[in-house]
């Protein structure tokens, strides 16, 4: 994701973003702003033009988790990780013995304990 894509997301319906991306953004917008009240059969049919049913489930879970994190942070006044106007990205603050799971997630089989 780059600055240009972020700009396009602000008016995604009228952008040249891929239709698949527009469908995902539409789900996120309705989920967060309307409590998913507009997700009817027609909406699901449009999503399924671009995503499998499992992908729709995973997408919805992801949207819900990030919405919950945002709301949690608002309740407890947790500021976003921003430095000089930019979000800070990198490894999360996890215990040293867990770092491998974060850095190698999904890249190789789990090692027995």
Secondary structure as UniProt FT lines:
FT   HELIX           3..10
FT   HELIX           12..14
FT   HELIX           19..34
FT   TURN            35..38
FT   HELIX           41..48
FT   TURN            49..50
FT   HELIX           53..75
FT   TURN            76..77
FT   STRAND          82..83
FT   TURN            84..85
FT   STRAND          86..87
FT   HELIX           96..98
FT   HELIX           99..103
FT   TURN            104..107
//
